[in-house]
Each structure stands twice: as structure tokens, then as C-alpha cells.
Amino acid sequence: MTKKAFTIILSLILLIPVLVYFTVWDYYAINIPKWDDHAFKAFIIEYAAAPGWQGKLKALLRQHNEHRVALTRAFAWLDFSMTGHLNYRHMMMAGNILLLGFIPLWWELLKKNKKPFSALIPVPFLWLTLAFWENMYWGMAAIQNFGVVTLVLWTLYLCIKPDVIPFCLAIVLSVLTVLTSGNGLLVLPLGALLLFLTHNRKRFALWLVISAVQLFAYFYWYQKTEAIPEPKASVLQLGEGFMAFLGSFAESIPVADHFKMCFFLGVVLFLVAVSIASTTLFRIVRNKYSQKFERITDLFCLGAILFILGTALIVVYSRAGSGLDGLITSRYKIYSVLLLLVAYLYVVIPIRGSFLSPYITAIVFLAVTFNVFSYHYHLVDAYNLRKMQVTDQFNWTFANKNLSAPADTSFAANIIEKTPVVYEHWLPLVELADRQHYAGTTRGLTQLIDATTFKPGSNSLSIANSSFTSQRLQDSGIYIVLSSPKRFYIYPAYRTRNKSRKELFLKQYYFAPGYHTEIPYAGMEKGTYKLALLRQEGDDTGILFSDKTLKITHQIERPKVKVNW
């Protein structure tokens, strides 16, 4: 086989995880705002009405919780100005493309260290997985949480390059990094440290001046947010949470106790990180390198490790008091995987000769296995998230019994692009079922209702079923319909993962039998509600009301979180 043909084959292999990642993303991504996403509608209004460049700059740089999210706002305005509407799928896509920007950097490091193209293969299989599902399907978080990682890494790499142009570009990227996410501020001290270790006094001094200006501008009108809970965790819990955070990539490994697996591998990765950081620092101080790029690699990896550990300390200290399980959640996994990929460099780069190919082959096998585990494990999360977004939009859109949203031609009402949603063809069926007890394809729904328990509590309604076995994806599944004399509510019934490895991997049975949901009364209007099950199976919809009712006798206000946006 010729070298050119071999390169083409390797390139096609590298495209596999990219194509799978964006195919899965496209299947579940939906143009519905999630939580903080709503703030960008207000930003569009403010930015469009701002009288001059000062007003527009203020709108762009306005604080969002503890962050400056100017980059996310810039993408939102760009999308609005180009298409006439704001589409959250476009924001998600922008963030996921930023995530791709990591891969060329890793190829640059491998290539400059004289590693073959095949050494890059494990990287996209580890980097592009459904383990990042929450950031993938959240417009704001995709740009902020993916963007800050890619920008920090490229900034650190470019600032230690000997040429002038890369250093100038690093300064520009440092500004973008700081204006992307709060932990992007770490790029300033880390860049200063790396430049100090290069003994380039002029660049070090310039970086300090620019960093001081950025810090002053960032904190000049900074307000402490009240949305972040006060840390209440013990020292032992903080240590346990820190290790679990670092090992959170391992949550998808098929074991009984996922948190313990994350904790154990987090300890391993922490020891590896300390070992790499200490040995690289020792080599940097001694400055005895056979090749110039080895020093750049050591400096960059030291900066990357300190960025990971610094972010881990910030997140664990501020979030551990809310529960340790939240520290292995999807939005933070990118730092765990990044630490794994830094460790990969220090496995592959030192290997020479004929030993390299077997090592890379073994690592590719492990990376592909991890990739498969991640998609199988986290597919249920993506499925449940989409259902939550769809029903949330239904509930805030239709506040009356005739399921009609008032016509509104105002600027604010037409910012978000109108896109098809599955509940649009439910509307006539919901009204019909409310009148005659059923609608659509209702075969089997009577038995399903009989097997479902409805347990009203003081603050919420608990619904559970242990026999539902459908394996259909995307919008298919069970939804709960509540009907009062004034309005309808629809809530998703969530599925849980199939714990049978045989059924999961051989039969593609992603869901365990049954479903469950907890419907809070907070925010719901007082009244007596009839309860129905809505079953979506592909293109078929069935709705059947049960003989059970829910009575809400007093209004419970939805808890409000103080925000600064």
C-alpha cells in the first residue's frame, strides 16, 4: 500500500467519530432554549436598541452570573443578523465546531514530536462522544464550555511559540478566552507562568501588562452573583469530589458503582498529572532538550494540566456543597477527558521504533471501546433532555384551554426562529381526548394506565411504571397530560438505562422497562386536573385519560433564582 493511500484510509477512520458525533447531535438537537438560553433573547433586544457603540459594547460585555459571555452573545447576534432569527441549534453547532478545534492542536503536538499520522486516531474517539451531551444540546453551554477549553489550549500553545505572529495571536485569543467563561481567566496567570519559564522577559512583561488591563476591565463593574450556593462540603468531601471530577470520564464504564469508578480513576489521573507536571517542570528548569519542540510540548502540557486542576478546584469548591454526584455530570467531563489526552501524549511521544505501532493499536482499541460505552450509556440522557425541552416549551406557550398562542407581531416575539415541534400534531388530539376521553391510536393504553401508579404528594405528583418496554428513540415514549377547566400541561415520562450489558450491547436495548416522573406543583394553577397518558410511537400518537384526578388546592410559587442578567 502506498503512503498516500494509507493516509487517505487513516483520514477516513478519523472522520468516523466526527460523523457519528454530529449525526447523533443532529438527531436530538432542537431549537428550544434551555435555562440561561432565554437570556439571549433579551440580549438581542438590548443590542438592537442600543443607541451607539458604547451601548452595544455594554450589552455585549454585560455580566452573566459570574461570567462574561461576550463570545456567546457575539455568535447569537451573528446568527440573528445573518438569518433574521435566533436559532439555538445554530449556537449549539457553533460550540460543537469549537470543540473540533482541539483536534488540529493535538495533531500539531504529535507531528512536531515526529509521531506518525496514525497516532492521532485515538484523539477524536476519546474527544467526540455523547459524554458531553449536556453541552452538546445547550446553545449557551456549547459555546461557553467547549469554547473556553479550546481557546485556553490554543492561547497557551501560541504564547510559547518563538515566532512573533503566534504570540500576537495568543494575546487576541486571551481576550476572547476571558470573555467566554469565568475559568478563562486562568489563561492569564498560566500564560504568565509559561512565559516566565521561557526566560523571555519582554514577552513576560507585556503579558503581565495586558493581563492587568484585562483583569481591571473584567472586575471594574463586577457584581457577586447570588445564584452560586455557599460551599458547605467538608474537607473529606472536597477531596472525594475533586478526584471524582478528574475521573468523571469513566462514568460510562459498565460497572455497578459509577461514582466509585470515577473516584478511583480520578486518583490515578491525579497521580499521573502530578508526575507529569513535576517531571516536566524539572526538565524545563534544567533546559536540556535534544529537540527544541520538546520544551514547547513540556511547557504546553504543564499549562494544560494546571488549567485542568485549577478548574477542578474552582468547580469542586463552589459545587460540592450541592452534592458530589453533580461533580461527575456531563458539563464537566471535558476536563477529565482532556487530562486523559494529556496523559496520552506522555505515553506515545517517548516511544520510538517498532514498539510504537502496537501501543497505538492497543490505545485505539481502548478509545473506540470508550466511545461505544459513552454513546450507549448517555443516549438515555440525550433522549430525556429532548423530551424535557419539548414539554417545557408546550407549557410556557399554551396558557389557555383552546391551545392557541396569542398572535404577536412584535419584535421580541419573533426573535427565535419558528421550527417544527412534535407537539404541534398533538394539539387537535389533546382537545379531542379531553372531550371524549381518548384520541388517536389508543390500543394498549388501558393496560398501560392500569400498570402505572399515580401518587399525589404535598408538593408533587409521582408517576411510575415498571412494564413499558418500547425502545423507540427521539420523540417517542410516554408523556403525561394534565387537564383542568382552564388549561393543559404536558410533562415527560423519563426512562432509565438498561443495566443488562447483554441486552444493551447486543440487542441495542437502551432503556430499562418502565418509566417515571415527578411533576412539581410549583407554578401550576389551582384546580382539579384529569390525568392522561400520551404515547408517541414513531408517527403514531395515542392519548387516553385515566379515572384518576389531581386536586391542587393552593398556588405554589415557583422558586426564583436571583440572576444578574
C-alpha positions as CSV (number, residue, x, y, z in Angstrom):
1,M,0.0,0.0,0.0
2,T,1.3,3.4,-0.9
3,K,1.9,6.1,1.7
4,K,-0.8,8.3,0.1
5,A,-3.4,5.5,0.1
6,F,-2.6,4.8,3.8
7,T,-3.0,8.4,4.7
8,I,-6.4,8.5,3.0
9,I,-7.5,5.4,4.9
10,L,-6.4,7.0,8.2
11,S,-8.2,10.2,7.3
12,L,-11.4,8.2,6.7
13,I,-11.0,6.5,10.1
14,L,-10.5,9.9,11.8
15,L,-13.8,11.1,10.1
16,I,-15.8,8.2,11.7
17,P,-16.1,9.7,15.2
18,V,-16.7,13.1,13.7
19,L,-19.6,11.9,11.5
20,V,-21.1,9.8,14.3
21,Y,-20.9,12.7,16.8
22,F,-22.7,15.2,14.5
23,T,-25.2,12.6,13.3
24,V,-26.2,11.9,16.9
25,W,-26.2,15.6,17.7
26,D,-28.5,16.4,14.7
27,Y,-30.9,13.6,15.8
28,Y,-31.6,15.1,19.2
29,A,-30.7,18.8,18.9
30,I,-33.8,21.0,18.9
31,N,-34.3,24.8,18.6
32,I,-35.7,25.3,22.1
33,P,-33.9,27.5,24.7
34,K,-32.7,25.8,27.9
35,W,-32.5,27.8,31.1
36,D,-29.8,30.5,30.5
37,D,-30.5,30.4,26.8
38,H,-33.5,32.6,27.4
39,A,-31.2,35.5,28.3
40,F,-30.0,35.8,24.7
41,K,-33.4,36.9,23.6
42,A,-33.2,39.8,26.0
43,F,-29.6,40.4,24.7
44,I,-30.8,40.7,21.1
45,I,-33.5,43.2,22.2
46,E,-30.9,45.3,24.1
47,Y,-28.2,45.1,21.5
48,A,-30.6,46.1,18.7
49,A,-32.0,49.1,20.6
50,A,-28.6,50.3,21.9
51,P,-28.1,53.9,20.6
52,G,-24.3,53.7,19.9
53,W,-21.2,51.6,20.0
54,Q,-20.9,52.2,23.8
55,G,-24.4,50.8,24.4
56,K,-23.7,47.9,22.2
57,L,-20.4,47.1,23.8
58,K,-22.1,47.3,27.3
59,A,-24.7,44.8,26.1
60,L,-22.1,42.5,24.8
61,L,-19.9,42.6,27.9
62,R,-22.7,42.6,30.5
63,Q,-22.1,40.1,33.3
64,H,-23.9,36.7,33.2
65,N,-23.8,35.2,36.6
66,E,-20.1,35.1,37.4
67,H,-19.1,35.0,33.7
68,R,-18.6,37.4,30.8
69,V,-20.1,35.6,27.9
70,A,-19.4,38.0,25.1
71,L,-18.3,35.3,22.7
72,T,-21.6,33.5,23.1
73,R,-23.5,36.8,22.6
74,A,-21.5,37.6,19.5
75,F,-22.4,34.2,18.0
76,A,-26.1,34.9,18.9
77,W,-26.1,38.3,17.3
78,L,-24.2,37.0,14.2
79,D,-26.9,34.3,13.8
80,F,-29.7,36.8,14.2
81,S,-28.2,39.4,11.8
82,M,-27.5,36.8,9.1
83,T,-30.8,34.8,9.3
84,G,-33.2,37.3,10.8
85,H,-33.9,35.0,13.7
86,L,-32.0,33.4,16.6
87,N,-31.8,29.6,16.3
88,Y,-30.4,27.7,19.3
89,R,-29.4,24.8,17.1
90,H,-27.0,27.2,15.3
91,M,-25.5,28.2,18.6
92,M,-25.1,24.5,19.5
93,M,-23.4,23.9,16.2
94,A,-21.0,26.8,16.7
95,G,-20.0,25.4,20.1
96,N,-19.5,21.9,18.8
97,I,-17.3,23.2,15.9
98,L,-15.2,25.0,18.6
99,L,-14.8,21.6,20.2
100,L,-13.4,20.3,16.9
101,G,-10.7,23.0,17.1
102,F,-8.9,20.9,19.7
103,I,-8.0,18.1,17.3
104,P,-5.7,20.1,15.0
105,L,-3.8,21.2,18.1
106,W,-3.2,17.7,19.2
107,W,-2.0,16.7,15.7
108,E,0.4,19.7,15.7
109,L,1.9,18.4,19.0
110,L,2.2,14.8,17.7
111,K,3.5,15.8,14.3
112,K,6.2,18.2,15.7
113,N,7.3,15.4,18.1
114,K,7.8,13.3,14.9
115,K,4.8,10.9,15.6
116,P,3.0,9.3,12.6
117,F,-0.5,10.4,11.5
118,S,-1.8,7.1,13.0
119,A,-1.0,8.5,16.5
120,L,-3.9,10.9,16.1
121,I,-6.6,8.2,15.7
122,P,-7.4,7.8,19.4
123,V,-7.9,11.5,19.9
124,P,-11.3,12.1,18.2
125,F,-12.6,8.7,19.5
126,L,-11.9,10.0,23.1
127,W,-12.8,13.6,22.4
128,L,-16.0,13.4,20.4
129,T,-18.6,11.3,22.4
130,L,-22.0,11.6,23.9
131,A,-20.4,12.0,27.3
132,F,-20.6,15.8,26.7
133,W,-24.4,15.6,25.9
134,E,-25.5,18.5,28.2
135,N,-23.1,20.9,26.5
136,M,-23.8,19.5,23.0
137,Y,-27.5,20.2,23.3
138,W,-27.4,23.6,25.1
139,G,-26.8,26.6,23.0
140,M,-25.1,28.8,25.5
141,A,-23.1,26.0,27.2
142,A,-21.9,24.6,23.9
143,I,-20.1,27.9,23.0
144,Q,-19.1,28.7,26.6
145,N,-17.9,25.3,27.9
146,F,-16.4,24.0,24.7
147,G,-15.1,27.3,23.5
148,V,-13.2,28.2,26.7
149,V,-11.3,24.9,26.7
150,T,-10.3,25.1,23.0
151,L,-9.3,28.8,23.4
152,V,-7.3,28.3,26.5
153,L,-5.3,25.5,25.0
154,W,-4.6,27.3,21.7
155,T,-3.7,30.5,23.7
156,L,-1.2,28.7,25.9
157,Y,0.3,26.9,22.9
158,L,0.7,30.0,20.8
159,C,2.1,32.2,23.6
160,I,5.1,30.0,24.0
161,K,5.9,29.7,20.3
162,P,9.1,31.6,19.4
163,D,7.6,33.5,16.5
164,V,6.1,36.9,16.9
165,I,2.8,36.3,15.0
166,P,1.7,33.4,17.1
167,F,2.4,35.4,20.2
168,C,0.3,38.3,18.9
169,L,-2.5,35.9,18.1
170,A,-2.2,34.4,21.6
171,I,-2.9,37.9,23.0
172,V,-6.0,38.3,20.9
173,L,-7.2,34.8,21.9
174,S,-6.6,35.5,25.6
175,V,-9.1,38.4,25.3
176,L,-11.6,36.1,23.7
177,T,-11.0,33.4,26.3
178,V,-11.6,35.7,29.2
179,L,-14.8,36.9,27.6
180,T,-16.0,33.3,27.1
181,S,-16.2,31.9,30.6
182,G,-15.1,32.7,34.1
183,N,-12.5,30.0,34.3
184,G,-11.0,31.5,31.1
185,L,-9.3,34.0,33.5
186,L,-6.9,31.2,34.4
187,V,-5.2,31.7,31.0
188,L,-3.7,35.0,32.2
189,P,-1.7,33.6,35.2
190,L,-0.9,30.4,33.3
191,G,0.3,32.3,30.3
192,A,2.5,34.4,32.6
193,L,4.0,31.4,34.2
194,L,4.8,29.7,30.9
195,L,6.4,32.9,29.6
196,F,8.4,33.3,32.8
197,L,9.7,29.7,32.4
198,T,10.8,30.6,28.8
199,H,13.0,33.4,30.2
200,N,11.6,35.8,27.6
201,R,11.4,38.9,29.8
202,K,9.9,41.2,27.2
203,R,7.0,38.9,26.4
204,F,6.5,38.1,30.1
205,A,6.3,41.8,31.0
206,L,4.0,42.6,28.1
207,W,1.7,39.7,29.1
208,L,1.6,41.0,32.7
209,V,0.6,44.4,31.5
210,I,-2.1,43.1,29.1
211,S,-3.4,40.7,31.8
212,A,-3.6,43.6,34.3
213,V,-5.7,45.6,31.8
214,Q,-8.0,42.6,31.2
215,L,-8.4,41.9,34.9
216,F,-9.3,45.5,35.6
217,A,-11.8,45.6,32.8
218,Y,-13.3,42.3,33.9
219,F,-13.8,43.2,37.5
220,Y,-14.4,47.0,37.3
221,W,-18.2,46.7,37.4
222,Y,-18.3,43.1,38.6
223,Q,-21.1,42.1,40.9
224,K,-21.0,39.0,43.1
225,T,-23.8,36.6,41.9
226,E,-26.2,35.2,44.4
227,A,-27.0,32.2,42.2
228,I,-24.0,30.2,43.4
229,P,-24.6,28.2,46.6
230,E,-22.3,28.7,49.5
231,P,-19.8,25.8,49.9
232,K,-20.8,23.5,52.7
233,A,-18.8,20.4,52.0
234,S,-16.3,19.0,54.4
235,V,-12.6,18.7,53.6
236,L,-13.1,15.0,53.0
237,Q,-16.0,15.6,50.7
238,L,-14.0,18.2,48.8
239,G,-11.1,15.7,48.3
240,E,-13.5,13.0,47.2
241,G,-15.3,15.3,44.8
242,F,-12.0,16.6,43.4
243,M,-10.9,13.0,42.5
244,A,-14.3,12.1,41.1
245,F,-14.3,15.3,39.0
246,L,-10.9,14.3,37.4
247,G,-12.1,10.7,36.7
248,S,-15.6,11.6,35.6
249,F,-14.8,10.4,32.1
250,A,-15.2,6.8,33.5
251,E,-18.9,7.2,34.3
252,S,-19.9,5.2,31.2
253,I,-17.8,2.2,32.0
254,P,-20.2,-0.7,32.7
255,V,-19.7,-1.2,36.4
256,A,-22.1,-1.3,39.4
257,D,-20.9,1.8,41.2
258,H,-20.1,4.6,38.7
259,F,-19.1,7.2,41.3
260,K,-16.5,4.9,42.8
261,M,-15.1,4.1,39.4
262,C,-14.8,7.8,38.7
263,F,-13.1,8.4,42.1
264,F,-10.6,5.5,41.6
265,L,-9.6,6.6,38.1
266,G,-9.6,10.2,39.3
267,V,-7.0,9.3,41.9
268,V,-4.9,7.5,39.2
269,L,-5.2,10.5,36.8
270,F,-4.3,12.9,39.6
271,L,-1.1,11.0,40.4
272,V,-0.3,10.9,36.7
273,A,-0.9,14.7,36.4
274,V,1.3,15.4,39.4
275,S,4.0,13.1,37.9
276,I,3.8,14.8,34.5
277,A,3.8,18.3,36.0
278,S,6.7,17.7,38.3
279,T,8.9,15.9,35.7
280,T,8.2,18.5,33.0
281,L,8.9,21.4,35.4
282,F,12.2,19.7,36.4
283,R,13.1,19.3,32.7
284,I,12.1,22.9,31.9
285,V,14.3,24.3,34.7
286,R,17.3,22.2,33.6
287,N,16.6,23.1,29.9
288,K,18.4,20.2,28.5
289,Y,16.5,19.1,25.4
290,S,17.7,17.3,22.3
291,Q,15.0,18.9,20.2
292,K,13.5,22.4,20.5
293,F,9.9,21.4,20.3
294,E,10.2,19.0,23.3
295,R,10.5,22.1,25.5
296,I,7.4,23.7,23.9
297,T,5.5,20.4,24.5
298,D,6.5,20.3,28.1
299,L,5.5,23.9,28.7
300,F,2.2,23.5,27.0
301,C,1.3,20.3,28.8
302,L,2.3,21.9,32.2
303,G,-0.1,24.8,31.4
304,A,-2.9,22.4,30.3
305,I,-2.6,20.3,33.5
306,L,-2.6,23.4,35.7
307,F,-5.7,24.7,33.8
308,I,-7.5,21.4,34.4
309,L,-6.5,21.2,38.1
310,G,-7.3,24.9,38.6
311,T,-10.8,24.5,37.1
312,A,-11.4,21.4,39.1
313,L,-10.6,23.2,42.3
314,I,-12.9,26.1,41.4
315,V,-15.8,23.8,40.4
316,V,-15.4,21.4,43.4
317,Y,-15.2,24.2,45.9
318,S,-18.2,26.0,44.6
319,R,-20.4,23.0,43.8
320,A,-19.5,20.2,46.2
321,G,-21.9,21.5,48.8
322,S,-24.8,20.7,46.4
323,G,-23.9,17.0,46.2
324,L,-20.9,15.1,45.0
325,D,-22.8,13.3,42.2
326,G,-23.1,16.7,40.4
327,L,-19.3,16.8,40.0
328,I,-19.3,13.9,37.5
329,T,-22.1,15.5,35.5
330,S,-21.8,15.8,31.7
331,R,-20.9,19.5,31.6
332,Y,-17.6,19.0,33.5
333,K,-16.5,15.8,31.8
334,I,-14.5,17.6,29.1
335,Y,-11.7,18.4,31.7
336,S,-11.5,14.7,32.7
337,V,-11.1,13.6,29.1
338,L,-8.6,16.4,28.4
339,L,-6.4,15.2,31.3
340,L,-6.7,11.7,29.8
341,L,-5.5,13.1,26.4
342,V,-2.6,15.0,28.0
343,A,-1.5,11.7,29.6
344,Y,-1.8,10.1,26.2
345,L,0.8,12.4,24.8
346,Y,3.3,11.3,27.5
347,V,2.6,7.7,26.7
348,V,3.0,8.0,22.9
349,I,5.7,10.7,22.4
350,P,8.6,8.9,24.2
351,I,8.0,5.6,22.3
352,R,10.4,5.0,19.5
353,G,10.9,2.3,16.8
354,S,8.7,-0.7,16.2
355,F,7.1,-0.6,19.7
356,L,5.0,2.5,18.6
357,S,2.5,0.7,16.4
358,P,1.4,-2.0,18.9
359,Y,1.0,0.7,21.6
360,I,-1.1,2.9,19.3
361,T,-3.2,-0.1,18.2
362,A,-4.0,-1.0,21.8
363,I,-4.8,2.6,22.7
364,V,-7.1,2.9,19.6
365,F,-8.9,-0.2,20.8
366,L,-9.5,1.2,24.2
367,A,-10.5,4.6,22.8
368,V,-13.1,3.0,20.4
369,T,-14.4,0.9,23.3
370,F,-14.8,4.1,25.5
371,N,-16.5,5.8,22.6
372,V,-19.1,3.0,22.2
373,F,-19.6,2.9,26.0
374,S,-20.3,6.6,26.1
375,Y,-22.9,6.5,23.3
376,H,-24.7,3.6,24.8
377,Y,-24.6,5.0,28.3
378,H,-25.5,8.6,27.6
379,L,-28.1,8.1,24.9
380,V,-30.8,8.0,27.6
381,D,-29.7,11.4,28.8
382,A,-30.0,13.0,25.4
383,Y,-33.4,11.3,24.9
384,N,-34.7,12.6,28.3
385,L,-33.3,16.1,27.7
386,R,-35.1,16.5,24.4
387,K,-38.4,15.4,25.9
388,M,-38.0,17.9,28.8
389,Q,-37.3,20.8,26.4
390,V,-40.3,19.9,24.2
391,T,-42.8,19.8,27.1
392,D,-41.3,22.9,28.7
393,Q,-42.0,24.8,25.6
394,F,-45.5,23.5,25.3
395,N,-46.3,24.5,28.9
396,W,-45.0,28.1,28.6
397,T,-46.6,28.6,25.1
398,F,-50.2,27.5,25.7
399,A,-51.7,29.1,28.8
400,N,-55.4,28.5,27.7
401,K,-57.7,25.7,27.1
402,N,-58.1,26.1,23.4
403,L,-54.4,25.6,22.8
404,S,-53.9,28.8,20.8
405,A,-51.0,31.1,21.4
406,P,-52.0,34.8,21.0
407,A,-50.8,36.4,17.7
408,D,-47.9,38.6,18.4
409,T,-46.1,40.5,15.7
410,S,-43.7,42.4,18.0
411,F,-40.0,42.3,17.5
412,A,-39.4,40.5,20.8
413,A,-41.9,37.7,20.0
414,N,-40.3,36.9,16.6
415,I,-36.6,36.8,17.6
416,I,-36.5,33.0,17.9
417,E,-36.9,31.1,14.7
418,K,-40.1,29.0,14.5
419,T,-39.3,25.4,13.9
420,P,-41.5,22.3,13.8
421,V,-42.0,20.5,17.2
422,V,-43.6,17.1,17.8
423,Y,-46.4,18.5,20.0
424,E,-47.8,20.5,17.0
425,H,-49.7,17.5,15.8
426,W,-50.8,16.6,19.3
427,L,-52.9,19.8,19.7
428,P,-56.1,18.6,18.0
429,L,-55.7,15.1,19.6
430,V,-55.4,16.6,23.1
431,E,-58.5,18.7,22.7
432,L,-60.4,15.7,21.2
433,A,-59.3,13.4,24.0
434,D,-60.3,16.0,26.6
435,R,-63.8,15.9,25.3
436,Q,-64.3,12.1,24.6
437,H,-61.7,10.5,27.0
438,Y,-59.4,9.2,24.2
439,A,-57.9,10.1,20.8
440,G,-55.5,8.6,18.3
441,T,-54.1,5.1,18.4
442,T,-55.0,4.0,21.9
443,R,-54.6,0.3,21.6
444,G,-52.8,-1.0,24.7
445,L,-53.1,2.3,26.6
446,T,-55.7,0.9,29.0
447,Q,-53.3,-1.8,30.2
448,L,-50.5,0.8,30.4
449,I,-52.6,3.0,32.6
450,D,-53.5,0.1,34.8
451,A,-49.8,-0.7,35.2
452,T,-48.9,2.9,36.1
453,T,-49.1,4.3,39.6
454,F,-50.1,7.9,40.3
455,K,-49.1,9.0,43.8
456,P,-50.1,12.6,44.7
457,G,-47.8,14.2,47.4
458,S,-47.9,17.5,49.2
459,N,-45.7,19.2,46.6
460,S,-45.5,16.9,43.6
461,L,-47.2,14.0,41.8
462,S,-45.1,10.8,41.4
463,I,-45.8,8.6,38.4
464,A,-44.1,5.2,37.8
465,N,-44.4,2.2,35.6
466,S,-42.2,-0.9,35.5
467,S,-43.5,-2.7,32.4
468,F,-43.3,-0.3,29.4
469,T,-40.7,-1.8,27.0
470,S,-40.6,0.4,23.9
471,Q,-37.1,1.1,22.5
472,R,-38.0,3.8,20.1
473,L,-35.9,6.9,20.3
474,Q,-36.1,10.7,19.7
475,D,-39.6,12.0,20.5
476,S,-41.2,8.5,21.0
477,G,-42.2,7.5,24.5
478,I,-44.7,8.4,27.2
479,Y,-45.9,11.8,28.2
480,I,-48.3,12.9,31.0
481,V,-51.2,15.2,30.1
482,L,-52.9,17.2,32.9
483,S,-56.2,18.9,32.0
484,S,-58.1,21.4,34.2
485,P,-61.0,23.6,33.3
486,K,-58.6,26.4,32.4
487,R,-55.6,24.8,30.6
488,F,-53.4,21.8,29.8
489,Y,-50.0,20.8,31.0
490,I,-47.8,18.1,29.4
491,Y,-44.8,16.5,31.2
492,P,-42.3,13.9,30.0
493,A,-42.1,10.4,31.5
494,Y,-38.4,9.7,31.8
495,R,-36.6,6.4,31.0
496,T,-33.7,4.8,32.8
497,R,-30.7,3.0,31.4
498,N,-30.8,-0.7,30.7
499,K,-28.4,-2.3,33.2
500,S,-28.2,-5.6,31.3
501,R,-25.0,-5.4,29.3
502,K,-26.0,-8.2,27.1
503,E,-29.3,-6.5,26.0
504,L,-27.6,-3.1,25.8
505,F,-24.7,-4.0,23.5
506,L,-26.0,-7.0,21.6
507,K,-29.7,-6.1,21.2
508,Q,-29.4,-2.3,21.4
509,Y,-32.0,-2.2,24.2
510,Y,-31.0,1.2,25.7
511,F,-33.9,1.6,28.1
512,A,-34.8,-0.5,31.2
513,P,-38.5,-1.5,31.4
514,G,-40.8,1.2,32.7
515,Y,-40.8,5.0,33.1
516,H,-41.0,7.5,35.9
517,T,-41.5,11.2,36.5
518,E,-42.0,13.7,39.3
519,I,-44.3,16.6,38.5
520,P,-43.9,19.6,40.8
521,Y,-47.0,21.6,41.7
522,A,-44.9,24.8,41.8
523,G,-46.0,27.2,39.1
524,M,-49.2,25.2,38.3
525,E,-52.6,26.9,38.6
526,K,-55.1,25.8,41.2
527,G,-57.8,23.4,40.1
528,T,-58.8,19.8,39.6
529,Y,-56.8,18.1,36.8
530,K,-57.7,15.0,34.8
531,L,-54.7,12.7,34.2
532,A,-53.9,11.1,30.8
533,L,-51.1,9.2,29.2
534,L,-49.9,10.3,25.8
535,R,-47.9,7.6,23.9
536,Q,-45.8,8.6,20.9
537,E,-44.6,5.6,18.8
538,G,-42.9,6.8,15.7
539,D,-45.5,8.8,13.8
540,D,-48.4,7.3,15.8
541,T,-49.9,9.2,18.8
542,G,-52.5,7.9,21.3
543,I,-54.0,9.7,24.3
544,L,-56.2,8.1,27.0
545,F,-57.5,9.7,30.1
546,S,-57.5,7.7,33.3
547,D,-60.2,7.7,36.0
548,K,-57.7,9.5,38.4
549,T,-57.6,13.2,39.1
550,L,-55.2,15.5,40.8
551,K,-56.5,18.4,43.0
552,I,-54.3,21.4,43.6
553,T,-55.9,23.5,46.3
554,H,-53.3,26.3,46.7
555,Q,-50.9,28.1,44.5
556,I,-47.2,27.2,45.0
557,E,-44.9,29.8,43.6
558,R,-42.0,28.5,41.5
559,P,-38.7,29.1,43.3
560,K,-36.9,32.1,41.9
561,V,-33.1,32.2,41.5
562,K,-31.6,35.7,41.6
563,V,-29.7,36.4,38.4
564,N,-27.8,39.5,37.1
565,W,-29.0,39.2,33.5
